[in-house]
Structures are given as C-alpha cells and as structure tokens.
Amino acid sequence: MGFSTLIDILGSTIIGALLLLILFRINDTAVENTFAFSGELMVQEGLVEAVSIIEHDFRKMGYCEKWENIPDPTSSIIYADENKISFLTDIPISANSPGDGIIDTLHYFVGPTSELSNTDNPRDRLLYRVVNSNIPRGSNIGITLFKLTYFDSFGNKLPTPIYGAATGAIHSLQIDLEVESVNGYNKKYPSVFWRQIRLAARNLRNR
C-alpha cells in the first residue's frame, strides 16, 4: 500500500467524520427547533386560557345577579396581596348564566415552586382558583409569575397586603402573568409575558 493510498484513506476518514458530525448537529438543531416550536405553542395556549378566565373573574368583582346581596361593592375585595387576592362575586352555575344570585368568595393565589419539583422547569408554579371553601386544586399551565399591583383613584400604588376597610381604596389593578414551558430542551424554556394595565371592575362603586 503506497503512501498516497494512506493519505487518501485518512482524508476520506476525516471527511466522513466531519460529515457525520454535521449530520449530528443538524439533527440536534432540528430536535431543538421542534421542542421550541411546540413549547411556544403550548405556552401561548396556556396563557390565553389563563388570561380568559382571570379577566372574566376579575371584571366581575362585586357583581351579583341579585345586586342587593352586595349593597356596598367597595367591600367586595376581602384581601389583596402581590400574588393573592380574595373577593366577592357571583359564580355562574352554567356557561349561559350570569350568576345564581348567591354570593361566592373567589380566591386566586400561586403555590410554591417546591410543589412542582417533578417538572423540568424549576420556576413553574400551580395557579389556584378556589371558590368559597372548596379544596384548593391548582392548574399547572407553566405559570412562573402571577403578580398583582393595586392603585387608588388617583393612580397611586397601594402598599400590600391590603385587608379590612382599606380594600375600599382599591380603584384598579395591574396583572402581570408569565407562562413558561414546563419541559425544556437543554434547560431552555420558551416563555410569554402578558400584562393587564389598570383593570377596573365596573361593579366596584369607587371605580
């Protein structure tokens, strides 16, 4: 076997190895893109679902089908904190019903990250929506941020927590919500952020 033949074999081996490495990199990129695209779709769907429910509920603060059951809407917010709120409302008994005339207490809050230690994302949390004193059951849609900010009628930010008679000063609130994929690729988690500025429930008397 001549020297030139050895050079040819060595060159072919190197070229083959480079082609194989390129193929692996292309495959890895394709897998990463697939995870990214599917992850982005899932977080967008999760955000839309969460926003739809939250906006619907928050705009009904102080609402009751029998309005006389909540004669003073300014007292409809019971407790308000950065990531927790409790308020009076009227939960409909069906999709086509505005309410049943019975006052309900609705609680929103997020749990600690330790609750979801079995997911890949270290930041995701359960978002709880609890009606009255029912057993809390959270929904994992990849919530990593649920922050509430409260303002008075002059647009001044109110310090939290707010409870008792002080809740009557709440005129509007800002909702910050961030959703990330619960499972990532190479520790990359697609995310989407949403903010509702100055949401004011029309049933609050001091809006």
C-alpha positions as CSV (number, residue, x, y, z in Angstrom):
1,M,0.0,0.0,0.0
2,G,1.5,3.3,-1.1
3,F,1.8,6.5,0.8
4,S,-0.7,8.2,-1.4
5,T,-3.2,5.5,-0.7
6,L,-2.8,6.0,3.1
7,I,-3.3,9.7,2.6
8,D,-6.5,9.1,0.6
9,I,-7.9,6.8,3.3
10,L,-7.0,9.3,6.1
11,G,-8.6,12.1,4.1
12,S,-11.7,10.1,3.5
13,T,-12.0,9.2,7.2
14,I,-11.6,12.8,8.2
15,I,-14.2,14.0,5.7
16,G,-16.6,11.2,6.7
17,A,-16.2,12.2,10.4
18,L,-16.9,15.8,9.6
19,L,-20.0,14.9,7.6
20,L,-21.2,12.7,10.4
21,L,-20.6,15.5,12.9
22,I,-22.5,17.9,10.7
23,L,-25.3,15.4,10.5
24,F,-25.5,15.1,14.3
25,R,-25.5,18.9,14.7
26,I,-28.3,19.2,12.1
27,N,-30.3,16.5,13.9
28,D,-29.8,18.2,17.3
29,T,-30.8,21.6,15.9
30,A,-33.9,20.0,14.3
31,V,-34.9,18.4,17.6
32,E,-34.3,21.7,19.5
33,N,-36.4,23.7,17.0
34,T,-39.2,21.1,17.3
35,F,-39.1,21.4,21.1
36,A,-39.0,25.2,20.8
37,F,-41.9,25.5,18.4
38,S,-44.1,23.0,20.3
39,G,-43.2,24.7,23.6
40,E,-44.0,28.2,22.3
41,L,-47.4,26.9,21.1
42,M,-48.2,25.3,24.5
43,V,-47.2,28.4,26.5
44,Q,-49.3,30.6,24.2
45,E,-52.3,28.3,24.6
46,G,-51.8,28.2,28.3
47,L,-51.5,32.0,28.6
48,V,-54.7,32.5,26.5
49,E,-56.6,30.1,28.7
50,A,-55.4,31.7,32.0
51,V,-56.0,35.3,30.8
52,S,-59.5,34.4,29.6
53,I,-60.5,33.0,33.0
54,I,-58.7,35.7,35.1
55,E,-60.1,38.7,33.2
56,H,-63.6,37.3,33.3
57,D,-63.4,36.7,37.0
58,F,-61.7,39.9,38.0
59,R,-64.1,42.1,36.0
60,K,-66.9,40.5,38.0
61,M,-65.6,41.7,41.4
62,G,-68.6,42.9,43.4
63,Y,-71.1,41.5,40.9
64,C,-74.2,39.6,42.0
65,E,-77.2,38.7,39.9
66,K,-79.2,39.9,42.9
67,W,-77.4,43.2,43.4
68,E,-79.0,43.9,46.8
69,N,-76.9,41.0,48.2
70,I,-73.8,43.2,47.7
71,P,-75.2,46.6,48.6
72,D,-71.7,48.1,49.1
73,P,-69.4,46.9,46.2
74,T,-66.4,48.7,47.8
75,S,-66.3,45.9,50.4
76,S,-66.2,43.2,47.8
77,I,-62.4,42.8,47.9
78,I,-61.6,40.9,51.1
79,Y,-57.8,40.5,50.9
80,A,-55.3,41.7,48.3
81,D,-51.6,40.9,48.1
82,E,-48.9,40.7,45.4
83,N,-49.8,37.2,44.4
84,K,-53.0,36.5,46.2
85,I,-56.5,38.1,46.1
86,S,-59.9,37.2,47.6
87,F,-63.1,38.9,46.6
88,L,-66.9,38.5,46.5
89,T,-68.6,37.7,43.2
90,D,-71.4,35.5,41.8
91,I,-70.1,32.4,40.1
92,P,-72.5,31.3,37.3
93,I,-74.0,27.8,37.6
94,S,-73.7,27.3,33.8
95,A,-72.0,28.9,30.8
96,N,-75.1,30.7,29.7
97,S,-75.9,32.1,33.2
98,P,-74.6,35.3,34.6
99,G,-75.0,34.0,38.1
100,D,-77.3,32.4,40.6
101,G,-77.8,35.4,42.9
102,I,-75.8,33.7,45.7
103,I,-72.6,35.5,46.9
104,D,-69.4,33.5,46.4
105,T,-65.9,34.2,47.6
106,L,-63.2,33.6,44.9
107,H,-59.6,33.1,45.8
108,Y,-56.6,33.4,43.5
109,F,-53.1,32.6,44.5
110,V,-50.0,30.7,43.4
111,G,-48.3,27.9,45.2
112,P,-44.5,27.5,46.0
113,T,-42.1,26.1,43.3
114,S,-41.5,23.1,45.6
115,E,-45.0,21.8,44.7
116,L,-43.8,21.1,41.2
117,S,-40.4,19.5,41.9
118,N,-41.3,16.7,39.4
119,T,-41.3,19.1,36.4
120,D,-38.3,20.0,34.4
121,N,-38.8,23.8,34.9
122,P,-37.6,24.9,38.3
123,R,-39.7,28.1,38.2
124,D,-43.2,26.8,37.4
125,R,-46.0,27.0,40.0
126,L,-49.5,25.9,40.4
127,L,-52.1,28.6,39.9
128,Y,-55.0,28.2,42.3
129,R,-58.6,29.3,41.7
130,V,-60.7,28.4,44.7
131,V,-64.4,29.0,45.1
132,N,-65.6,29.5,48.7
133,S,-64.0,26.9,51.0
134,N,-63.6,24.2,48.4
135,I,-60.4,22.1,48.5
136,P,-57.7,24.0,46.6
137,R,-56.9,22.4,43.3
138,G,-54.2,24.1,41.2
139,S,-53.7,24.0,37.5
140,N,-50.2,23.6,36.1
141,I,-50.0,25.6,32.8
142,G,-46.5,26.8,33.4
143,I,-47.1,29.8,35.5
144,T,-43.9,31.4,36.6
145,L,-45.2,34.8,37.5
146,F,-48.5,36.0,38.9
147,K,-48.2,39.5,40.3
148,L,-50.9,41.9,41.3
149,T,-50.4,45.6,41.8
150,Y,-53.2,47.9,43.2
151,F,-53.9,51.6,42.6
152,D,-56.2,54.1,44.2
153,S,-58.5,56.5,42.3
154,F,-55.6,58.9,41.9
155,G,-53.4,56.3,40.3
156,N,-51.1,55.9,43.3
157,K,-49.7,52.5,44.0
158,L,-51.1,50.9,47.2
159,P,-48.8,49.0,49.6
160,T,-49.7,45.4,50.2
161,P,-51.1,43.4,51.9
162,I,-54.5,45.2,51.9
163,Y,-57.4,44.0,54.0
164,G,-60.3,45.2,56.1
165,A,-61.7,48.6,55.4
166,A,-58.5,49.6,53.5
167,T,-59.6,47.4,50.5
168,G,-62.2,50.1,49.7
169,A,-59.3,52.3,48.4
170,I,-58.6,49.9,45.5
171,H,-59.7,51.5,42.3
172,S,-57.9,49.4,39.7
173,L,-55.2,46.8,39.5
174,Q,-52.4,45.6,37.2
175,I,-52.0,41.9,36.4
176,D,-48.6,40.5,35.4
177,L,-48.6,37.0,34.1
178,E,-45.8,34.9,32.7
179,V,-46.0,31.4,31.4
180,E,-43.1,29.1,30.6
181,S,-42.9,25.6,29.2
182,V,-42.8,23.1,31.9
183,N,-40.3,21.0,30.0
184,G,-37.4,22.5,28.1
185,Y,-34.6,21.4,25.9
186,N,-31.1,21.9,27.2
187,K,-32.6,24.0,30.1
188,K,-34.2,26.4,27.6
189,Y,-37.9,27.2,28.4
190,P,-40.0,29.2,25.9
191,S,-41.9,31.9,27.7
192,V,-44.6,34.5,27.1
193,F,-45.5,37.5,29.2
194,W,-48.8,39.4,29.5
195,R,-49.8,42.5,31.4
196,Q,-53.2,44.0,32.0
197,I,-52.8,47.6,33.0
198,R,-55.4,49.4,35.1
199,L,-58.1,46.7,35.1
200,A,-61.2,48.2,36.9
201,A,-64.2,46.0,37.8
202,R,-67.2,48.1,36.7
203,N,-69.1,46.8,39.7
204,L,-66.8,48.5,42.2
205,R,-68.6,51.6,43.3
206,N,-65.4,53.7,43.6
207,R,-64.2,52.9,40.1
